[in-house]
Amino acid sequence: MTVPPERDGGTAGGFLVAAGALGGAAIGFSIGEATPGFLVGLGVGALAALLVWWRGRG
């Protein structure tokens, strides 16, 4: 029977998504636009998580 290669735990990019969403909502709330701030923060956090994932593949 073959043994699968060991994998490292990877990097937790989900934290970046959550932090971006919360940070964006907080900044948006402070300027009176919580929903657009949340969405922008969510996008920035998702982009950061994708960059972490992409860097970890190589």
N, C-alpha and C positions, 0 to 999 in steps of 0.2 A: 504494500500500500504506500502511496506517495504522501509525503508530508507537505502541506502547503507552506510557502515561504512566510517567514514572520513579517508582520507589518507593525510599524510603529503606531502609536495612538493617534497621530495626526495633530492638527492644530484646530482649536475650537474657534471657528469663524463665526459661529452663531452669536457669540458675545458681541461682536462688532455690529451685527444687525440690530440686536436689542439696544445696545448703547446708542447707536445712530438714531433709532426710532425715538427713544426717550429723550435724547439730547435735542433732536429736531423739534419734538413736541414742546419741550421746555422753552427753547428759543422762540418758537412760533407763538407760544402762549404769551411770552413777554412782549411781543409786538402786536398781539391781537389776532394772530392768524395761526391757531394751533393745528388745524388739519393740514394746510399746506406745509407747515414746518415738519409735522410728523412724516408726511410723504417724502419730502426732500431728505430728511434724516434717514428714513428707511432706505431710500435709493443709495445714499452715500454709504450707509452701513453694509448694504448688499454688495456694492462695488468693492468695498474694502475686504469683505469676506471672500469674494471671488478672487481678488488679488492674492490673498493669503493662500487660498486653495491652489491657485495657479503656481505660485512660488514653491509650494510644498511638493508639487508633482515632479519638479526637476531636480 
